[in-house]
Amino acid sequence: MSRVVQCVVLGEPLEGMDYAPYPGALGQRIYEQVSKQGWQRWVDHQTMLINEYRLTPIEPKARQFLVAEMEKFLFGAGATRPEGFLEPSTGKADTPE
C-alpha cells in the first residue's frame, strides 16, 4: 500500500514519495508534505528555471538559487516565472493580468 500525504502543493491527499528527494531536514519535510505529483511539478518548474536562466546546477550560486526557489514553490507563496517566459504548449507570454 502506498503512503498518502496531504500535499501542500496541490492541497489534497495524494500518493507520497517512496523516499526523501533531497537531503537533510528540507528533504524530510518534502517527503512528509509533498506528493509525487507535487514534486513532479517542482521538477518541471526547476527544469524551466535552469533552461531560462542558463544555470549550471553544480555551481554554488545556482544551487542556492534553486533551493530558495524550491522552498518558495513547495512551501511558500509559489515561485514566479522569468519575465517574458513563453509557455511551450501555447507560445503565449506569461504576463501579469
C-alpha positions as CSV (number, residue, x, y, z in Angstrom):
1,M,0.0,0.0,0.0
2,S,1.4,3.4,-0.9
3,R,1.7,6.3,1.5
4,V,-0.8,9.1,1.3
5,V,0.2,12.7,2.2
6,Q,-1.7,15.9,2.4
7,C,0.1,17.6,-0.4
8,V,1.0,21.2,0.3
9,V,1.4,21.9,-3.4
10,L,-1.9,20.6,-4.7
11,G,-3.9,20.9,-1.5
12,E,-5.3,17.4,-1.4
13,P,-4.4,13.9,-0.2
14,L,-2.3,12.2,-2.8
15,E,0.3,9.4,-3.1
16,G,3.5,10.2,-1.2
17,M,7.1,9.7,-2.4
18,D,9.0,6.5,-1.8
19,Y,12.0,8.3,-0.3
20,A,13.1,11.8,0.5
21,P,14.1,13.5,-2.8
22,Y,16.5,15.9,-1.1
23,P,19.0,15.5,1.8
24,G,18.6,16.8,5.3
25,A,15.7,18.4,7.2
26,L,14.3,20.0,4.0
27,G,14.2,16.6,2.3
28,Q,12.4,15.1,5.2
29,R,9.8,18.0,5.1
30,I,9.3,17.4,1.4
31,Y,8.9,13.6,2.0
32,E,6.3,14.2,4.6
33,Q,4.3,17.0,2.9
34,V,4.7,16.8,-0.9
35,S,3.1,14.2,-3.1
36,K,4.7,12.6,-6.1
37,Q,2.6,14.8,-8.4
38,G,3.6,17.9,-6.4
39,W,7.2,17.0,-6.6
40,Q,7.0,16.4,-10.4
41,R,5.5,19.9,-10.8
42,W,8.6,21.3,-9.0
43,V,10.9,19.2,-11.2
44,D,9.2,20.7,-14.3
45,H,9.5,24.2,-12.9
46,Q,13.1,23.7,-11.9
47,T,13.9,22.5,-15.5
48,M,12.3,25.7,-16.9
49,L,14.4,27.8,-14.5
50,I,17.6,26.0,-15.4
51,N,16.9,26.5,-19.1
52,E,15.6,30.1,-19.0
53,Y,18.4,31.4,-16.7
54,R,21.0,29.1,-18.3
55,L,22.0,27.8,-14.8
56,T,24.7,25.2,-14.1
57,P,23.3,23.3,-11.2
58,I,26.7,22.3,-9.8
59,E,27.7,25.9,-9.3
60,P,27.1,27.0,-5.7
61,K,25.2,30.2,-6.6
62,A,22.9,28.3,-8.9
63,R,22.2,25.7,-6.3
64,Q,21.4,28.3,-3.7
65,F,19.0,30.0,-6.1
66,L,17.3,26.7,-6.9
67,V,17.0,25.7,-3.3
68,A,15.4,29.1,-2.5
69,E,13.0,28.7,-5.4
70,M,12.2,25.2,-4.4
71,E,11.2,26.3,-0.9
72,K,9.0,29.1,-2.3
73,F,7.4,26.8,-4.9
74,L,6.7,24.0,-2.4
75,F,6.0,25.8,0.9
76,G,5.7,29.5,0.2
77,A,3.5,31.7,-2.0
78,G,4.7,30.0,-5.1
79,A,7.6,30.8,-7.4
80,T,7.5,33.2,-10.3
81,R,8.5,32.6,-13.9
82,P,11.2,34.5,-15.7
83,E,10.0,37.7,-17.3
84,G,8.9,37.1,-20.9
85,F,8.7,33.3,-20.4
86,L,6.6,31.6,-23.2
87,E,4.5,28.6,-22.4
88,P,5.7,25.8,-24.7
89,S,2.2,24.5,-25.3
90,T,0.6,27.8,-26.2
91,G,3.5,30.1,-27.2
92,K,1.9,32.9,-25.2
93,A,3.9,35.2,-23.0
94,D,3.4,34.8,-19.3
95,T,2.3,38.3,-18.5
96,P,0.6,39.5,-15.3
97,E,-3.0,40.5,-15.6
